[in-house]
Amino acid sequence: ESTALDENGSPVEYWDGTFKGDKVPMGAYAWRIVATFTDDEKWPSDQCSTDEDGNKIVGYGTVTLIR
């Protein structure tokens, strides 16, 4: 999870292959992006939907971790 953005609003952090400080095993992992904007504007995306808390889900996919 990250809320760090640069001056243009782009993410500045990345996943380093750990969870709560421990390395995770090799494998495929699912990810999703949840964005809530202060002005309630939707992130432009064809995949945009809403989760159970009303947050905008603007993207999802998988990443394969190999060491």
Long-range contacts (C-beta under 8 A, 24 or more apart in sequence): 15-63, 17-65, 17-67, 23-67, 24-65, 25-65, 26-65, 26-66, 26-67, 27-64, 27-65, 28-62, 28-63, 28-64, 28-65, 29-62, 29-63, 29-64, 29-65, 30-60, 30-61, 30-62, 31-60, 31-61, 31-62, 31-63, 32-57, 32-59, 32-60, 32-61, 33-57, 33-58, 33-59, 33-60, 34-58
